[in-house]
Amino acid sequence: GGVDEEGLKRQAAWVHAQGVEAVIPAGTTGEFAGMTAAERLRVLEVCREAMPGAFLFANVSACAVGDALELARQALASSTAKPDGLLILPPFYHKPFTPEQGEHGVEAFYRAFLDGLSGMGGPPPPGVFFYTFALHTQQPISPACYGRLASAYPTLVRGIKASYVGIEEASALAAAAPNTVVAVGNGRIQLESLRRGLHVVSGDCLPICWSLVAMQKLH
């Protein structure tokens, strides 16, 4: 048990040396769901120590709005972590009865989180990035929902990580909120995503992350 801090530090430093400029510590591949809140924070802190200058996301995903806000609060309070962005999934586990009910619930969840974040006080929080991964969460974030939230919270919503989506859905998300970042997590369409002006993100390509850096530079 526990976080292998030395191993994590070596891996993070190696990834940074390959030219990777943004990382999501304790994301899906990082098995955040099996970590305590303290472990999730420590993983973020170790990555910051190993990757000075990189853009680091604090994954604050939780099914309860209050838990997500507490994860955000602890990440922002850390003098070491200093996250550049907050990443948050919709509430997961329960499949919605209808797509309309699911979309309503997802939007209400995100509005409650964004309102709570705004009310924390202190320095302005970093940008929020939604995380759609319907294969696992059973709760998709539709382009229409994403567009409404980005329009309602223009200073907070910075982008979305869209995993296991097709190129048309990714493009629709970008069109719904043109001033935000859409990072596509689907290894089958990385090149096409870059051609369309989108970003790419990958957990399974860690051993060859240098190839993604090279691909990004070509586009």
HELIX and SHEET records of a PDB file:
HELIX    1   1 GLU A    5  ALA A   17  1                                  13    
HELIX    2   2 PHE A   32  GLY A   34  5                                   3    
HELIX    3   3 ALA A   37  ALA A   50  1                                  14    
HELIX    4   4 VAL A   65  ALA A   77  1                                  13    
HELIX    5   5 PRO A   99  SER A  118  1                                  20    
HELIX    6   6 ALA A  134  THR A  137  1                                   4    
HELIX    7   7 PRO A  143  ALA A  152  1                                  10    
HELIX    8   8 ILE A  167  ALA A  176  1                                  10    
HELIX    9   9 GLY A  187  ILE A  189  5                                   3    
HELIX   10  10 GLN A  190  ARG A  195  1                                   6    
HELIX   11  11 LEU A  206  ILE A  208  5                                   3    
HELIX   12  12 CYS A  209  LEU A  218  1                                  10    
SHEET    1   A 7 ALA A  22  VAL A  23  0                                        
SHEET    2   A 7 PHE A  55  ASN A  59  1                                        
SHEET    3   A 7 GLY A  85  ILE A  88  1                                        
SHEET    4   A 7 GLY A 127  THR A 132  1                                        
SHEET    5   A 7 VAL A 157  SER A 163  1                                        
SHEET    6   A 7 VAL A 181  GLY A 185  1                                        
SHEET    7   A 7 HIS A 199  VAL A 200  1                                        
END                                                                             
